[in-house]
Amino acid sequence: MTYFIAGNTAVENARAVAQSALPNAPQQEYHEPAPRRSYAVRARLSAFLRTAAAHELKLADRIAPQPHCEAASS
């Protein structure tokens, strides 16, 4: 019986079950997947977007400055 595990195909599951059931069967090497770099990429991308947004705000403020509200002193 094969079980579906997310990310694996039925063929990979069948191969793994067949290898574990036979004591003298040749075992396949297991290669650890490369670590995901999505966190670093996401951090760099968000830093870039923050910088670009700050630059756009500075340009917009130069073109059409908006009055800043200040607390009225009584």
Phi and psi in radians as a Rosetta constraint file:
Dihedral C 1 N 2 CA 2 C 2 CIRCULARHARMONIC -1.886 0.35
Dihedral N 2 CA 2 C 2 N 3 CIRCULARHARMONIC 2.463 0.35
Dihedral C 2 N 3 CA 3 C 3 CIRCULARHARMONIC -1.912 0.35
Dihedral N 3 CA 3 C 3 N 4 CIRCULARHARMONIC 2.518 0.35
Dihedral C 3 N 4 CA 4 C 4 CIRCULARHARMONIC -1.527 0.35
Dihedral N 4 CA 4 C 4 N 5 CIRCULARHARMONIC 2.172 0.35
Dihedral C 4 N 5 CA 5 C 5 CIRCULARHARMONIC -2.066 0.35
Dihedral N 5 CA 5 C 5 N 6 CIRCULARHARMONIC 2.305 0.35
Dihedral C 5 N 6 CA 6 C 6 CIRCULARHARMONIC -0.966 0.35
Dihedral N 6 CA 6 C 6 N 7 CIRCULARHARMONIC 2.253 0.35
Dihedral C 6 N 7 CA 7 C 7 CIRCULARHARMONIC 1.681 0.35
Dihedral N 7 CA 7 C 7 N 8 CIRCULARHARMONIC -0.275 0.35
Dihedral C 7 N 8 CA 8 C 8 CIRCULARHARMONIC -1.911 0.35
Dihedral N 8 CA 8 C 8 N 9 CIRCULARHARMONIC 2.603 0.35
Dihedral C 8 N 9 CA 9 C 9 CIRCULARHARMONIC -1.647 0.35
Dihedral N 9 CA 9 C 9 N 10 CIRCULARHARMONIC 2.899 0.35
Dihedral C 9 N 10 CA 10 C 10 CIRCULARHARMONIC -1.085 0.35
Dihedral N 10 CA 10 C 10 N 11 CIRCULARHARMONIC -0.577 0.35
Dihedral C 10 N 11 CA 11 C 11 CIRCULARHARMONIC -1.142 0.35
Dihedral N 11 CA 11 C 11 N 12 CIRCULARHARMONIC -0.771 0.35
Dihedral C 11 N 12 CA 12 C 12 CIRCULARHARMONIC -1.117 0.35
Dihedral N 12 CA 12 C 12 N 13 CIRCULARHARMONIC -0.693 0.35
Dihedral C 12 N 13 CA 13 C 13 CIRCULARHARMONIC -1.135 0.35
Dihedral N 13 CA 13 C 13 N 14 CIRCULARHARMONIC -0.752 0.35
Dihedral C 13 N 14 CA 14 C 14 CIRCULARHARMONIC -1.117 0.35
Dihedral N 14 CA 14 C 14 N 15 CIRCULARHARMONIC -0.689 0.35
Dihedral C 14 N 15 CA 15 C 15 CIRCULARHARMONIC -1.132 0.35
Dihedral N 15 CA 15 C 15 N 16 CIRCULARHARMONIC -0.745 0.35
Dihedral C 15 N 16 CA 16 C 16 CIRCULARHARMONIC -1.143 0.35
Dihedral N 16 CA 16 C 16 N 17 CIRCULARHARMONIC -0.725 0.35
Dihedral C 16 N 17 CA 17 C 17 CIRCULARHARMONIC -1.148 0.35
Dihedral N 17 CA 17 C 17 N 18 CIRCULARHARMONIC -0.743 0.35
Dihedral C 17 N 18 CA 18 C 18 CIRCULARHARMONIC -1.114 0.35
Dihedral N 18 CA 18 C 18 N 19 CIRCULARHARMONIC -0.699 0.35
Dihedral C 18 N 19 CA 19 C 19 CIRCULARHARMONIC -1.228 0.35
Dihedral N 19 CA 19 C 19 N 20 CIRCULARHARMONIC -0.614 0.35
Dihedral C 19 N 20 CA 20 C 20 CIRCULARHARMONIC -1.322 0.35
Dihedral N 20 CA 20 C 20 N 21 CIRCULARHARMONIC -0.419 0.35
Dihedral C 20 N 21 CA 21 C 21 CIRCULARHARMONIC -1.404 0.35
Dihedral N 21 CA 21 C 21 N 22 CIRCULARHARMONIC -0.428 0.35
Dihedral C 21 N 22 CA 22 C 22 CIRCULARHARMONIC -1.808 0.35
Dihedral N 22 CA 22 C 22 N 23 CIRCULARHARMONIC 2.041 0.35
Dihedral C 22 N 23 CA 23 C 23 CIRCULARHARMONIC -1.141 0.35
Dihedral N 23 CA 23 C 23 N 24 CIRCULARHARMONIC -0.555 0.35
Dihedral C 23 N 24 CA 24 C 24 CIRCULARHARMONIC -1.772 0.35
Dihedral N 24 CA 24 C 24 N 25 CIRCULARHARMONIC 0.171 0.35
Dihedral C 24 N 25 CA 25 C 25 CIRCULARHARMONIC -1.241 0.35
Dihedral N 25 CA 25 C 25 N 26 CIRCULARHARMONIC 2.503 0.35
Dihedral C 25 N 26 CA 26 C 26 CIRCULARHARMONIC -1.136 0.35
Dihedral N 26 CA 26 C 26 N 27 CIRCULARHARMONIC 2.353 0.35
Dihedral C 26 N 27 CA 27 C 27 CIRCULARHARMONIC -1.639 0.35
Dihedral N 27 CA 27 C 27 N 28 CIRCULARHARMONIC 2.471 0.35
Dihedral C 27 N 28 CA 28 C 28 CIRCULARHARMONIC -1.491 0.35
Dihedral N 28 CA 28 C 28 N 29 CIRCULARHARMONIC 2.537 0.35
Dihedral C 28 N 29 CA 29 C 29 CIRCULARHARMONIC -1.193 0.35
Dihedral N 29 CA 29 C 29 N 30 CIRCULARHARMONIC 2.491 0.35
Dihedral C 29 N 30 CA 30 C 30 CIRCULARHARMONIC -1.795 0.35
Dihedral N 30 CA 30 C 30 N 31 CIRCULARHARMONIC 2.123 0.35
Dihedral C 30 N 31 CA 31 C 31 CIRCULARHARMONIC -1.781 0.35
Dihedral N 31 CA 31 C 31 N 32 CIRCULARHARMONIC 2.107 0.35
Dihedral C 31 N 32 CA 32 C 32 CIRCULARHARMONIC -1.117 0.35
Dihedral N 32 CA 32 C 32 N 33 CIRCULARHARMONIC 2.266 0.35
Dihedral C 32 N 33 CA 33 C 33 CIRCULARHARMONIC -1.122 0.35
Dihedral N 33 CA 33 C 33 N 34 CIRCULARHARMONIC 2.603 0.35
Dihedral C 33 N 34 CA 34 C 34 CIRCULARHARMONIC -1.117 0.35
Dihedral N 34 CA 34 C 34 N 35 CIRCULARHARMONIC 2.498 0.35
Dihedral C 34 N 35 CA 35 C 35 CIRCULARHARMONIC -1.123 0.35
Dihedral N 35 CA 35 C 35 N 36 CIRCULARHARMONIC 2.516 0.35
Dihedral C 35 N 36 CA 36 C 36 CIRCULARHARMONIC -1.312 0.35
Dihedral N 36 CA 36 C 36 N 37 CIRCULARHARMONIC 2.409 0.35
Dihedral C 36 N 37 CA 37 C 37 CIRCULARHARMONIC -1.809 0.35
Dihedral N 37 CA 37 C 37 N 38 CIRCULARHARMONIC 0.298 0.35
Dihedral C 37 N 38 CA 38 C 38 CIRCULARHARMONIC -1.137 0.35
Dihedral N 38 CA 38 C 38 N 39 CIRCULARHARMONIC -0.577 0.35
Dihedral C 38 N 39 CA 39 C 39 CIRCULARHARMONIC -1.129 0.35
Dihedral N 39 CA 39 C 39 N 40 CIRCULARHARMONIC -0.800 0.35
Dihedral C 39 N 40 CA 40 C 40 CIRCULARHARMONIC -1.149 0.35
Dihedral N 40 CA 40 C 40 N 41 CIRCULARHARMONIC -0.716 0.35
Dihedral C 40 N 41 CA 41 C 41 CIRCULARHARMONIC -1.131 0.35
Dihedral N 41 CA 41 C 41 N 42 CIRCULARHARMONIC -0.754 0.35
Dihedral C 41 N 42 CA 42 C 42 CIRCULARHARMONIC -1.106 0.35
Dihedral N 42 CA 42 C 42 N 43 CIRCULARHARMONIC -0.696 0.35
Dihedral C 42 N 43 CA 43 C 43 CIRCULARHARMONIC -1.138 0.35
Dihedral N 43 CA 43 C 43 N 44 CIRCULARHARMONIC -0.766 0.35
Dihedral C 43 N 44 CA 44 C 44 CIRCULARHARMONIC -1.140 0.35
Dihedral N 44 CA 44 C 44 N 45 CIRCULARHARMONIC -0.703 0.35
Dihedral C 44 N 45 CA 45 C 45 CIRCULARHARMONIC -1.148 0.35
Dihedral N 45 CA 45 C 45 N 46 CIRCULARHARMONIC -0.741 0.35
Dihedral C 45 N 46 CA 46 C 46 CIRCULARHARMONIC -1.180 0.35
Dihedral N 46 CA 46 C 46 N 47 CIRCULARHARMONIC -0.624 0.35
Dihedral C 46 N 47 CA 47 C 47 CIRCULARHARMONIC -1.122 0.35
Dihedral N 47 CA 47 C 47 N 48 CIRCULARHARMONIC -0.732 0.35
Dihedral C 47 N 48 CA 48 C 48 CIRCULARHARMONIC -1.089 0.35
Dihedral N 48 CA 48 C 48 N 49 CIRCULARHARMONIC -0.762 0.35
Dihedral C 48 N 49 CA 49 C 49 CIRCULARHARMONIC -1.158 0.35
Dihedral N 49 CA 49 C 49 N 50 CIRCULARHARMONIC -0.661 0.35
Dihedral C 49 N 50 CA 50 C 50 CIRCULARHARMONIC -1.100 0.35
Dihedral N 50 CA 50 C 50 N 51 CIRCULARHARMONIC -0.742 0.35
Dihedral C 50 N 51 CA 51 C 51 CIRCULARHARMONIC -1.114 0.35
Dihedral N 51 CA 51 C 51 N 52 CIRCULARHARMONIC -0.763 0.35
Dihedral C 51 N 52 CA 52 C 52 CIRCULARHARMONIC -1.119 0.35
Dihedral N 52 CA 52 C 52 N 53 CIRCULARHARMONIC -0.704 0.35
Dihedral C 52 N 53 CA 53 C 53 CIRCULARHARMONIC -1.153 0.35
Dihedral N 53 CA 53 C 53 N 54 CIRCULARHARMONIC -0.714 0.35
Dihedral C 53 N 54 CA 54 C 54 CIRCULARHARMONIC -1.110 0.35
Dihedral N 54 CA 54 C 54 N 55 CIRCULARHARMONIC -0.708 0.35
Dihedral C 54 N 55 CA 55 C 55 CIRCULARHARMONIC -1.108 0.35
Dihedral N 55 CA 55 C 55 N 56 CIRCULARHARMONIC -0.755 0.35
Dihedral C 55 N 56 CA 56 C 56 CIRCULARHARMONIC -1.088 0.35
Dihedral N 56 CA 56 C 56 N 57 CIRCULARHARMONIC -0.712 0.35
Dihedral C 56 N 57 CA 57 C 57 CIRCULARHARMONIC -1.125 0.35
Dihedral N 57 CA 57 C 57 N 58 CIRCULARHARMONIC -0.684 0.35
Dihedral C 57 N 58 CA 58 C 58 CIRCULARHARMONIC -1.105 0.35
Dihedral N 58 CA 58 C 58 N 59 CIRCULARHARMONIC -0.756 0.35
Dihedral C 58 N 59 CA 59 C 59 CIRCULARHARMONIC -1.123 0.35
Dihedral N 59 CA 59 C 59 N 60 CIRCULARHARMONIC -0.749 0.35
Dihedral C 59 N 60 CA 60 C 60 CIRCULARHARMONIC -1.120 0.35
Dihedral N 60 CA 60 C 60 N 61 CIRCULARHARMONIC -0.642 0.35
Dihedral C 60 N 61 CA 61 C 61 CIRCULARHARMONIC -1.213 0.35
Dihedral N 61 CA 61 C 61 N 62 CIRCULARHARMONIC -0.544 0.35
Dihedral C 61 N 62 CA 62 C 62 CIRCULARHARMONIC -1.223 0.35
Dihedral N 62 CA 62 C 62 N 63 CIRCULARHARMONIC -0.708 0.35
Dihedral C 62 N 63 CA 63 C 63 CIRCULARHARMONIC -1.240 0.35
Dihedral N 63 CA 63 C 63 N 64 CIRCULARHARMONIC -0.881 0.35
Dihedral C 63 N 64 CA 64 C 64 CIRCULARHARMONIC -2.366 0.35
Dihedral N 64 CA 64 C 64 N 65 CIRCULARHARMONIC 1.499 0.35
Dihedral C 64 N 65 CA 65 C 65 CIRCULARHARMONIC -1.139 0.35
Dihedral N 65 CA 65 C 65 N 66 CIRCULARHARMONIC 2.410 0.35
Dihedral C 65 N 66 CA 66 C 66 CIRCULARHARMONIC -1.814 0.35
Dihedral N 66 CA 66 C 66 N 67 CIRCULARHARMONIC 2.432 0.35
Dihedral C 66 N 67 CA 67 C 67 CIRCULARHARMONIC -1.167 0.35
Dihedral N 67 CA 67 C 67 N 68 CIRCULARHARMONIC 2.363 0.35
Dihedral C 67 N 68 CA 68 C 68 CIRCULARHARMONIC -1.566 0.35
Dihedral N 68 CA 68 C 68 N 69 CIRCULARHARMONIC 2.330 0.35
Dihedral C 68 N 69 CA 69 C 69 CIRCULARHARMONIC -1.328 0.35
Dihedral N 69 CA 69 C 69 N 70 CIRCULARHARMONIC 2.290 0.35
Dihedral C 69 N 70 CA 70 C 70 CIRCULARHARMONIC -2.105 0.35
Dihedral N 70 CA 70 C 70 N 71 CIRCULARHARMONIC 2.647 0.35
Dihedral C 70 N 71 CA 71 C 71 CIRCULARHARMONIC -1.175 0.35
Dihedral N 71 CA 71 C 71 N 72 CIRCULARHARMONIC 2.313 0.35
Dihedral C 71 N 72 CA 72 C 72 CIRCULARHARMONIC -1.328 0.35
Dihedral N 72 CA 72 C 72 N 73 CIRCULARHARMONIC 2.292 0.35
Dihedral C 72 N 73 CA 73 C 73 CIRCULARHARMONIC -1.606 0.35
Dihedral N 73 CA 73 C 73 N 74 CIRCULARHARMONIC 2.313 0.35
